[in-house]
Amino acid sequence: MSQSNVFMQPIASLQQIQSKIRISPSVAAVSGIYILFYLITELLHAHKSHALEFTPADVFTGSVWQLITAGFTENYFICVLLNVAVLAVSNRFLEPVWGTLEYVKFILVVNAATYSLNLVIYFVGYVALREESFLYAPFCGGHGLSAGILVGLKQLIPDHVMLRAVPAVRVRHLPLCSFIAALFLMLMRVSGLRYLTVTIGGLASAWIYLRYFQIRDTGRGDFSDALSLASFFPESAQPHVLKYSSAVSSVVDGIIQKRQAAKTVDINTFSTNVNISTDPVSERRRQLALQALNERLQKSDDVDWPSSDSEPEATKTSDNIV
């Protein structure tokens, strides 16, 4: 393939995507970064360089920018298209509720945290196994960020059905599905261990950020059951996970919630001026619950409900009997 075709193919594909999907400026910007880094990576590979990819040894020697650039770098253009598709679909749900600034912040934080966790994983692996490839083999990919975005969707619309053909699979199941898919690809030798660890890093970093650090109208973090650690596991395994994780989670959640309460309520002044705000995430869940309730009520129109006009007649009848 000529060098001109390498540049023109991704640009033409991006124009086709933009013509079919209405992409917000934030998604367009991140998509442009994916395209740009893909083109730069093609040029760097021609010179046998992996400057944008994640190499643990390079990070330890000063190439800290790889913690950020690796998540926006792909070796195959089909992966770029998949990442852009995940961003475009998730943006319809996340950015209107979170806001543009928080949406972009989430992408940057999860992207950097994913490879920071992998830095720790492969350093520990090298110390334990003395496997040099753990430090010197470069890798990259945005699948960690895509997995983290699934956690964000789980927080906002956990009961939403993505595919009507498979109504049993809801958004709350997607993070687990992404982990199972990564594990399956590794076992089938389609991908390696690094694909799995990046996916795990994306899931873990997104959960930690949303659970404990995301700034919301009601405080910092989301301590609802929809984002508990046990909710990521199959329903049959959730009681067992909850049994072992509840003790640690209750301590950590309690410490953070007490700190938030100390900042928002002055116990010494006993002020009655309380600022009550509506959390957009909780409001979105409430709207979805009301929408589901309305749909169920519409389906039950065939039920013969007693009218209010019949109440006086029933009362008169009871009076006559007395």
C-alpha positions as YAML, in Angstrom:
chain: A
units: angstrom
residues:
- id: 1
  name: MET
  ca: [0.00, 0.00, 0.00]
- id: 2
  name: SER
  ca: [1.39, 3.41, -1.01]
- id: 3
  name: GLN
  ca: [1.98, 6.13, 1.57]
- id: 4
  name: SER
  ca: [-0.73, 8.37, 0.06]
- id: 5
  name: ASN
  ca: [-3.34, 5.61, 0.43]
- id: 6
  name: VAL
  ca: [-2.39, 5.19, 4.08]
- id: 7
  name: PHE
  ca: [-3.32, 8.83, 4.67]
- id: 8
  name: MET
  ca: [-6.41, 9.04, 2.45]
- id: 9
  name: GLN
  ca: [-8.19, 5.88, 3.67]
- id: 10
  name: PRO
  ca: [-8.76, 7.00, 7.29]
- id: 11
  name: ILE
  ca: [-9.69, 10.54, 6.23]
- id: 12
  name: ALA
  ca: [-12.30, 9.27, 3.75]
- id: 13
  name: SER
  ca: [-13.72, 6.84, 6.31]
- id: 14
  name: LEU
  ca: [-14.00, 9.61, 8.91]
- id: 15
  name: GLN
  ca: [-15.90, 11.79, 6.44]
- id: 16
  name: GLN
  ca: [-18.36, 8.94, 5.80]
- id: 17
  name: ILE
  ca: [-18.94, 8.50, 9.53]
- id: 18
  name: GLN
  ca: [-19.53, 12.21, 10.07]
- id: 19
  name: SER
  ca: [-22.03, 12.33, 7.18]
- id: 20
  name: LYS
  ca: [-24.12, 9.51, 8.68]
- id: 21
  name: ILE
  ca: [-23.84, 10.25, 12.41]
- id: 22
  name: ARG
  ca: [-24.28, 13.59, 14.11]
- id: 23
  name: ILE
  ca: [-21.13, 13.79, 16.23]
- id: 24
  name: SER
  ca: [-20.71, 16.32, 19.01]
- id: 25
  name: PRO
  ca: [-17.60, 18.55, 19.05]
- id: 26
  name: SER
  ca: [-16.08, 16.56, 21.93]
- id: 27
  name: VAL
  ca: [-16.46, 13.24, 20.10]
- id: 28
  name: ALA
  ca: [-15.19, 14.81, 16.88]
- id: 29
  name: ALA
  ca: [-12.11, 16.09, 18.72]
- id: 30
  name: VAL
  ca: [-11.33, 12.72, 20.33]
- id: 31
  name: SER
  ca: [-11.98, 10.96, 17.01]
- id: 32
  name: GLY
  ca: [-9.57, 13.35, 15.34]
- id: 33
  name: ILE
  ca: [-6.93, 12.43, 17.92]
- id: 34
  name: TYR
  ca: [-7.46, 8.73, 17.13]
- id: 35
  name: ILE
  ca: [-7.03, 9.43, 13.41]
- id: 36
  name: LEU
  ca: [-3.99, 11.65, 13.92]
- id: 37
  name: PHE
  ca: [-2.22, 9.20, 16.23]
- id: 38
  name: TYR
  ca: [-2.96, 6.35, 13.84]
- id: 39
  name: LEU
  ca: [-1.29, 8.21, 10.99]
- id: 40
  name: ILE
  ca: [1.68, 9.20, 13.14]
- id: 41
  name: THR
  ca: [2.05, 5.62, 14.34]
- id: 42
  name: GLU
  ca: [2.18, 4.40, 10.74]
- id: 43
  name: LEU
  ca: [5.05, 6.80, 10.09]
- id: 44
  name: LEU
  ca: [6.82, 5.84, 13.32]
- id: 45
  name: HIS
  ca: [6.57, 2.14, 12.52]
- id: 46
  name: ALA
  ca: [8.33, 2.83, 9.23]
- id: 47
  name: HIS
  ca: [11.26, 4.07, 11.33]
- id: 48
  name: LYS
  ca: [10.85, 1.24, 13.89]
- id: 49
  name: SER
  ca: [9.74, 3.62, 16.62]
- id: 50
  name: HIS
  ca: [6.99, 3.14, 19.23]
- id: 51
  name: ALA
  ca: [7.06, 6.59, 20.81]
- id: 52
  name: LEU
  ca: [3.26, 6.87, 21.19]
- id: 53
  name: GLU
  ca: [2.72, 3.31, 22.40]
- id: 54
  name: PHE
  ca: [2.99, 2.16, 26.01]
- id: 55
  name: THR
  ca: [6.29, 0.59, 27.02]
- id: 56
  name: PRO
  ca: [6.74, 0.29, 30.81]
- id: 57
  name: ALA
  ca: [10.52, 0.63, 30.62]
- id: 58
  name: ASP
  ca: [10.21, 3.86, 28.60]
- id: 59
  name: VAL
  ca: [7.76, 5.31, 31.14]
- id: 60
  name: PHE
  ca: [10.21, 4.60, 33.97]
- id: 61
  name: THR
  ca: [12.96, 6.35, 32.01]
- id: 62
  name: GLY
  ca: [10.94, 9.51, 31.39]
- id: 63
  name: SER
  ca: [8.41, 8.88, 28.58]
- id: 64
  name: VAL
  ca: [5.46, 9.64, 30.87]
- id: 65
  name: TRP
  ca: [3.35, 10.92, 27.98]
- id: 66
  name: GLN
  ca: [2.83, 7.31, 26.88]
- id: 67
  name: LEU
  ca: [0.34, 6.88, 29.74]
- id: 68
  name: ILE
  ca: [-1.94, 9.25, 27.80]
- id: 69
  name: THR
  ca: [-1.02, 8.67, 24.16]
- id: 70
  name: ALA
  ca: [-1.21, 4.85, 24.31]
- id: 71
  name: GLY
  ca: [-4.99, 4.90, 24.85]
- id: 72
  name: PHE
  ca: [-5.48, 7.00, 21.69]
- id: 73
  name: THR
  ca: [-3.10, 4.91, 19.56]
- id: 74
  name: GLU
  ca: [-4.16, 1.97, 17.42]
- id: 75
  name: ASN
  ca: [-2.20, -0.28, 15.07]
- id: 76
  name: TYR
  ca: [-5.26, -1.17, 12.98]
- id: 77
  name: PHE
  ca: [-7.70, 1.27, 11.49]
- id: 78
  name: ILE
  ca: [-10.68, -1.01, 12.16]
- id: 79
  name: CYS
  ca: [-9.95, -0.51, 15.87]
- id: 80
  name: VAL
  ca: [-10.06, 3.24, 15.34]
- id: 81
  name: LEU
  ca: [-13.53, 2.91, 13.81]
- id: 82
  name: LEU
  ca: [-14.73, 0.76, 16.71]
- id: 83
  name: ASN
  ca: [-13.48, 3.29, 19.25]
- id: 84
  name: VAL
  ca: [-15.16, 6.15, 17.41]
- id: 85
  name: ALA
  ca: [-18.41, 4.15, 17.25]
- id: 86
  name: VAL
  ca: [-18.36, 3.54, 21.02]
- id: 87
  name: LEU
  ca: [-17.74, 7.25, 21.63]
- id: 88
  name: ALA
  ca: [-20.54, 8.32, 19.28]
- id: 89
  name: VAL
  ca: [-23.12, 5.99, 20.82]
- id: 90
  name: SER
  ca: [-22.19, 6.67, 24.45]
- id: 91
  name: ASN
  ca: [-22.09, 10.42, 23.88]
- id: 92
  name: ARG
  ca: [-25.85, 10.47, 23.30]
- id: 93
  name: PHE
  ca: [-26.39, 9.33, 26.90]
- id: 94
  name: LEU
  ca: [-23.40, 10.57, 28.89]
- id: 95
  name: GLU
  ca: [-22.59, 14.09, 27.72]
- id: 96
  name: PRO
  ca: [-26.16, 15.53, 28.06]
- id: 97
  name: VAL
  ca: [-26.19, 14.43, 31.73]
- id: 98
  name: TRP
  ca: [-22.56, 14.94, 32.70]
- id: 99
  name: GLY
  ca: [-21.82, 17.97, 30.58]
- id: 100
  name: THR
  ca: [-19.06, 18.38, 28.01]
- id: 101
  name: LEU
  ca: [-16.32, 19.22, 30.52]
- id: 102
  name: GLU
  ca: [-17.03, 16.20, 32.74]
- id: 103
  name: TYR
  ca: [-17.35, 13.92, 29.69]
- id: 104
  name: VAL
  ca: [-13.93, 14.95, 28.37]
- id: 105
  name: LYS
  ca: [-12.47, 14.77, 31.88]
- id: 106
  name: PHE
  ca: [-13.77, 11.21, 32.25]
- id: 107
  name: ILE
  ca: [-12.13, 10.19, 28.96]
- id: 108
  name: LEU
  ca: [-8.76, 11.67, 29.93]
- id: 109
  name: VAL
  ca: [-8.78, 10.31, 33.49]
- id: 110
  name: VAL
  ca: [-9.83, 6.78, 32.54]
- id: 111
  name: ASN
  ca: [-7.42, 6.72, 29.62]
- id: 112
  name: ALA
  ca: [-4.41, 7.68, 31.76]
- id: 113
  name: ALA
  ca: [-5.48, 5.59, 34.77]
- id: 114
  name: THR
  ca: [-5.87, 2.48, 32.60]
- id: 115
  name: TYR
  ca: [-2.22, 2.47, 31.56]
- id: 116
  name: SER
  ca: [-1.08, 3.60, 35.01]
- id: 117
  name: LEU
  ca: [-2.64, 0.44, 36.44]
- id: 118
  name: ASN
  ca: [-0.98, -1.60, 33.70]
- id: 119
  name: LEU
  ca: [2.34, 0.01, 34.61]
- id: 120
  name: VAL
  ca: [1.93, -1.37, 38.12]
- id: 121
  name: ILE
  ca: [0.74, -4.77, 36.86]
- id: 122
  name: TYR
  ca: [3.69, -5.36, 34.54]
- id: 123
  name: PHE
  ca: [6.26, -3.98, 36.95]
- id: 124
  name: VAL
  ca: [5.04, -6.40, 39.63]
- id: 125
  name: GLY
  ca: [4.97, -9.16, 37.02]
- id: 126
  name: TYR
  ca: [8.55, -8.43, 36.04]
- id: 127
  name: VAL
  ca: [9.72, -8.42, 39.65]
- id: 128
  name: ALA
  ca: [7.94, -11.71, 40.35]
- id: 129
  name: LEU
  ca: [8.72, -13.60, 37.12]
- id: 130
  name: ARG
  ca: [11.76, -11.78, 35.72]
- id: 131
  name: GLU
  ca: [10.09, -11.74, 32.31]
- id: 132
  name: GLU
  ca: [11.73, -8.92, 30.32]
- id: 133
  name: SER
  ca: [8.86, -8.68, 27.85]
- id: 134
  name: PHE
  ca: [6.73, -7.26, 30.68]
- id: 135
  name: LEU
  ca: [8.91, -4.15, 30.62]
- id: 136
  name: TYR
  ca: [10.10, -3.86, 27.03]
- id: 137
  name: ALA
  ca: [7.19, -5.02, 24.84]
- id: 138
  name: PRO
  ca: [5.18, -2.01, 23.54]
- id: 139
  name: PHE
  ca: [1.39, -2.13, 23.31]
- id: 140
  name: CYS
  ca: [-1.50, 0.28, 22.94]
- id: 141
  name: GLY
  ca: [-5.23, 0.50, 22.26]
- id: 142
  name: GLY
  ca: [-8.39, 2.33, 23.19]
- id: 143
  name: HIS
  ca: [-10.30, -0.77, 24.29]
- id: 144
  name: GLY
  ca: [-9.61, 0.12, 27.93]
- id: 145
  name: LEU
  ca: [-11.38, 3.45, 27.48]
- id: 146
  name: SER
  ca: [-14.24, 1.71, 25.65]
- id: 147
  name: ALA
  ca: [-14.63, -0.69, 28.59]
- id: 148
  name: GLY
  ca: [-14.63, 2.28, 30.97]
- id: 149
  name: ILE
  ca: [-17.36, 3.97, 28.94]
- id: 150
  name: LEU
  ca: [-19.51, 0.88, 29.45]
- id: 151
  name: VAL
  ca: [-19.19, 1.45, 33.20]
- id: 152
  name: GLY
  ca: [-20.40, 5.02, 32.69]
- id: 153
  name: LEU
  ca: [-23.42, 3.75, 30.77]
- id: 154
  name: LYS
  ca: [-24.08, 1.23, 33.53]
- id: 155
  name: GLN
  ca: [-24.17, 4.07, 36.04]
- id: 156
  name: LEU
  ca: [-26.65, 6.10, 34.03]
- id: 157
  name: ILE
  ca: [-28.94, 3.62, 32.23]
- id: 158
  name: PRO
  ca: [-28.38, 0.19, 33.86]
- id: 159
  name: ASP
  ca: [-31.70, -1.32, 32.71]
- id: 160
  name: HIS
  ca: [-31.63, 0.01, 29.15]
- id: 161
  name: VAL
  ca: [-31.83, -2.64, 26.41]
- id: 162
  name: MET
  ca: [-29.19, -1.97, 23.76]
- id: 163
  name: LEU
  ca: [-30.34, -4.69, 21.33]
- id: 164
  name: ARG
  ca: [-34.04, -5.49, 21.08]
- id: 165
  name: ALA
  ca: [-33.16, -8.84, 19.56]
- id: 166
  name: VAL
  ca: [-31.53, -9.77, 22.89]
- id: 167
  name: PRO
  ca: [-33.75, -8.17, 25.57]
- id: 168
  name: ALA
  ca: [-32.15, -10.20, 28.37]
- id: 169
  name: VAL
  ca: [-28.84, -8.37, 27.89]
- id: 170
  name: ARG
  ca: [-29.04, -4.92, 29.43]
- id: 171
  name: VAL
  ca: [-26.51, -2.16, 29.84]
- id: 172
  name: ARG
  ca: [-25.59, -3.31, 33.36]
- id: 173
  name: HIS
  ca: [-24.31, -6.57, 31.83]
- id: 174
  name: LEU
  ca: [-21.99, -4.92, 29.27]
- id: 175
  name: PRO
  ca: [-18.93, -4.40, 31.52]
- id: 176
  name: LEU
  ca: [-18.92, -8.08, 32.44]
- id: 177
  name: CYS
  ca: [-19.45, -9.00, 28.78]
- id: 178
  name: SER
  ca: [-16.41, -6.93, 27.78]
- id: 179
  name: PHE
  ca: [-14.27, -8.74, 30.35]
- id: 180
  name: ILE
  ca: [-15.52, -12.15, 29.21]
- id: 181
  name: ALA
  ca: [-14.88, -11.22, 25.57]
- id: 182
  name: ALA
  ca: [-11.31, -10.12, 26.35]
- id: 183
  name: LEU
  ca: [-10.69, -13.31, 28.33]
- id: 184
  name: PHE
  ca: [-12.13, -15.44, 25.52]
- id: 185
  name: LEU
  ca: [-9.94, -13.73, 22.89]
- id: 186
  name: MET
  ca: [-6.87, -14.34, 25.02]
- id: 187
  name: LEU
  ca: [-7.70, -18.02, 25.59]
- id: 188
  name: MET
  ca: [-8.33, -18.47, 21.86]
- id: 189
  name: ARG
  ca: [-4.97, -16.78, 21.18]
- id: 190
  name: VAL
  ca: [-6.64, -14.10, 19.07]
- id: 191
  name: SER
  ca: [-5.21, -11.46, 21.41]
- id: 192
  name: GLY
  ca: [-2.63, -11.55, 24.17]
- id: 193
  name: LEU
  ca: [-2.52, -10.95, 27.88]
- id: 194
  name: ARG
  ca: [-2.10, -7.21, 27.37]
- id: 195
  name: TYR
  ca: [-5.52, -6.87, 25.75]
- id: 196
  name: LEU
  ca: [-7.07, -8.43, 28.85]
- id: 197
  name: THR
  ca: [-5.11, -6.29, 31.32]
- id: 198
  name: VAL
  ca: [-5.95, -3.08, 29.45]
- id: 199
  name: THR
  ca: [-9.64, -4.03, 29.51]
- id: 200
  name: ILE
  ca: [-9.46, -4.75, 33.24]
- id: 201
  name: GLY
  ca: [-7.63, -1.47, 33.78]
- id: 202
  name: GLY
  ca: [-10.36, 0.44, 31.94]
- id: 203
  name: LEU
  ca: [-13.14, -1.20, 33.94]
- id: 204
  name: ALA
  ca: [-11.37, -0.70, 37.27]
- id: 205
  name: SER
  ca: [-10.31, 2.91, 36.69]
- id: 206
  name: ALA
  ca: [-13.77, 3.95, 35.47]
- id: 207
  name: TRP
  ca: [-15.45, 2.32, 38.47]
- id: 208
  name: ILE
  ca: [-13.05, 3.90, 40.97]
- id: 209
  name: TYR
  ca: [-13.47, 7.34, 39.42]
- id: 210
  name: LEU
  ca: [-17.26, 7.21, 39.22]
- id: 211
  name: ARG
  ca: [-17.65, 5.55, 42.62]
- id: 212
  name: TYR
  ca: [-15.38, 7.80, 44.66]
- id: 213
  name: PHE
  ca: [-14.13, 10.85, 42.74]
- id: 214
  name: GLN
  ca: [-16.67, 12.15, 40.20]
- id: 215
  name: ILE
  ca: [-18.03, 15.51, 41.34]
- id: 216
  name: ARG
  ca: [-21.84, 15.57, 41.35]
- id: 217
  name: ASP
  ca: [-24.50, 17.96, 42.58]
- id: 218
  name: THR
  ca: [-25.05, 15.78, 45.66]
- id: 219
  name: GLY
  ca: [-21.36, 15.45, 46.47]
- id: 220
  name: ARG
  ca: [-18.40, 13.41, 45.33]
- id: 221
  name: GLY
  ca: [-18.89, 9.87, 44.04]
- id: 222
  name: ASP
  ca: [-21.84, 7.56, 43.44]
- id: 223
  name: PHE
  ca: [-22.61, 5.17, 46.30]
- id: 224
  name: SER
  ca: [-25.80, 3.73, 44.85]
- id: 225
  name: ASP
  ca: [-26.38, -0.01, 44.52]
- id: 226
  name: ALA
  ca: [-26.32, 0.34, 40.72]
- id: 227
  name: LEU
  ca: [-22.58, 1.03, 40.93]
- id: 228
  name: SER
  ca: [-21.61, -1.30, 43.76]
- id: 229
  name: LEU
  ca: [-18.78, -3.77, 43.19]
- id: 230
  name: ALA
  ca: [-21.12, -6.76, 43.47]
- id: 231
  name: SER
  ca: [-23.36, -5.39, 40.69]
- id: 232
  name: PHE
  ca: [-20.62, -6.12, 38.12]
- id: 233
  name: PHE
  ca: [-20.87, -9.85, 38.74]
- id: 234
  name: PRO
  ca: [-23.60, -12.29, 37.63]
- id: 235
  name: GLU
  ca: [-26.71, -12.18, 39.80]
- id: 236
  name: SER
  ca: [-26.07, -15.68, 41.11]
- id: 237
  name: ALA
  ca: [-22.61, -14.65, 42.34]
- id: 238
  name: GLN
  ca: [-23.57, -11.25, 43.74]
- id: 239
  name: PRO
  ca: [-24.51, -12.51, 47.27]
- id: 240
  name: HIS
  ca: [-21.13, -14.22, 47.60]
- id: 241
  name: VAL
  ca: [-19.22, -11.19, 46.32]
- id: 242
  name: LEU
  ca: [-21.24, -8.92, 48.57]
- id: 243
  name: LYS
  ca: [-20.39, -11.11, 51.55]
- id: 244
  name: TYR
  ca: [-16.66, -10.48, 51.16]
- id: 245
  name: SER
  ca: [-16.69, -6.97, 49.68]
- id: 246
  name: SER
  ca: [-19.31, -5.34, 51.90]
- id: 247
  name: ALA
  ca: [-16.96, -4.94, 54.87]
- id: 248
  name: VAL
  ca: [-14.27, -3.10, 52.90]
- id: 249
  name: SER
  ca: [-16.76, -1.15, 50.81]
- id: 250
  name: SER
  ca: [-18.73, 0.00, 53.84]
- id: 251
  name: VAL
  ca: [-15.57, 1.32, 55.51]
- id: 252
  name: VAL
  ca: [-14.33, 3.18, 52.41]
- id: 253
  name: ASP
  ca: [-17.79, 4.48, 51.49]
- id: 254
  name: GLY
  ca: [-18.44, 5.56, 55.07]
- id: 255
  name: ILE
  ca: [-15.18, 7.51, 55.32]
- id: 256
  name: ILE
  ca: [-15.82, 9.39, 52.07]
- id: 257
  name: GLN
  ca: [-19.47, 10.07, 52.88]
- id: 258
  name: LYS
  ca: [-18.54, 11.42, 56.34]
- id: 259
  name: ARG
  ca: [-16.02, 13.79, 54.80]
- id: 260
  name: GLN
  ca: [-18.64, 15.02, 52.36]
- id: 261
  name: ALA
  ca: [-21.17, 15.51, 55.15]
- id: 262
  name: ALA
  ca: [-18.63, 17.50, 57.17]
- id: 263
  name: LYS
  ca: [-18.10, 19.84, 54.22]
- id: 264
  name: THR
  ca: [-21.76, 20.40, 53.42]
- id: 265
  name: VAL
  ca: [-23.33, 20.55, 56.90]
- id: 266
  name: ASP
  ca: [-22.07, 22.74, 59.75]
- id: 267
  name: ILE
  ca: [-23.11, 20.89, 62.89]
- id: 268
  name: ASN
  ca: [-21.99, 23.65, 65.22]
- id: 269
  name: THR
  ca: [-24.22, 26.33, 63.70]
- id: 270
  name: PHE
  ca: [-27.31, 24.12, 63.21]
- id: 271
  name: SER
  ca: [-28.11, 26.11, 60.08]
- id: 272
  name: THR
  ca: [-31.50, 25.45, 58.59]
- id: 273
  name: ASN
  ca: [-30.54, 26.87, 55.22]
- id: 274
  name: VAL
  ca: [-30.05, 23.62, 53.35]
- id: 275
  name: ASN
  ca: [-29.29, 23.66, 49.65]
- id: 276
  name: ILE
  ca: [-31.15, 20.80, 48.02]
- id: 277
  name: SER
  ca: [-30.07, 20.01, 44.48]
- id: 278
  name: THR
  ca: [-31.13, 17.37, 42.06]
- id: 279
  name: ASP
  ca: [-28.43, 15.01, 40.91]
- id: 280
  name: PRO
  ca: [-28.65, 14.63, 37.10]
- id: 281
  name: VAL
  ca: [-27.70, 10.95, 37.24]
- id: 282
  name: SER
  ca: [-30.43, 10.14, 39.78]
- id: 283
  name: GLU
  ca: [-32.87, 12.32, 37.86]
- id: 284
  name: ARG
  ca: [-32.08, 10.39, 34.68]
- id: 285
  name: ARG
  ca: [-32.71, 7.07, 36.46]
- id: 286
  name: ARG
  ca: [-36.00, 8.42, 37.81]
- id: 287
  name: GLN
  ca: [-37.11, 9.50, 34.33]
- id: 288
  name: LEU
  ca: [-36.29, 6.08, 32.89]
- id: 289
  name: ALA
  ca: [-38.21, 4.38, 35.70]
- id: 290
  name: LEU
  ca: [-41.24, 6.60, 35.06]
- id: 291
  name: GLN
  ca: [-41.01, 5.92, 31.34]
- id: 292
  name: ALA
  ca: [-40.95, 2.17, 31.96]
- id: 293
  name: LEU
  ca: [-43.91, 2.49, 34.33]
- id: 294
  name: ASN
  ca: [-45.91, 4.44, 31.74]
- id: 295
  name: GLU
  ca: [-45.20, 1.82, 29.10]
- id: 296
  name: ARG
  ca: [-46.44, -0.92, 31.42]
- id: 297
  name: LEU
  ca: [-49.59, 1.05, 32.23]
- id: 298
  name: GLN
  ca: [-50.30, 1.54, 28.53]
- id: 299
  name: LYS
  ca: [-50.02, -2.21, 27.96]
- id: 300
  name: SER
  ca: [-52.58, -2.81, 30.71]
- id: 301
  name: ASP
  ca: [-55.35, -0.73, 29.09]
- id: 302
  name: ASP
  ca: [-57.46, -3.86, 28.65]
- id: 303
  name: VAL
  ca: [-57.96, -4.14, 32.43]
- id: 304
  name: ASP
  ca: [-61.49, -3.13, 33.47]
- id: 305
  name: TRP
  ca: [-60.81, -0.66, 36.26]
- id: 306
  name: PRO
  ca: [-63.84, 0.47, 38.37]
- id: 307
  name: SER
  ca: [-64.86, 4.06, 37.68]
- id: 308
  name: SER
  ca: [-65.38, 6.74, 40.31]
- id: 309
  name: ASP
  ca: [-69.11, 6.93, 39.38]
- id: 310
  name: SER
  ca: [-69.70, 3.46, 40.77]
- id: 311
  name: GLU
  ca: [-68.50, 4.42, 44.24]
- id: 312
  name: PRO
  ca: [-71.72, 6.27, 45.33]
- id: 313
  name: GLU
  ca: [-73.85, 3.35, 44.16]
- id: 314
  name: ALA
  ca: [-71.78, 0.95, 46.17]
- id: 315
  name: THR
  ca: [-72.09, 3.22, 49.17]
- id: 316
  name: LYS
  ca: [-75.87, 3.43, 48.82]
- id: 317
  name: THR
  ca: [-76.13, -0.33, 48.55]
- id: 318
  name: SER
  ca: [-74.13, -0.82, 51.70]
- id: 319
  name: ASP
  ca: [-76.29, 1.75, 53.50]
- id: 320
  name: ASN
  ca: [-79.46, -0.10, 52.51]
- id: 321
  name: ILE
  ca: [-78.05, -3.34, 53.83]
- id: 322
  name: VAL
  ca: [-77.31, -1.75, 57.17]
...
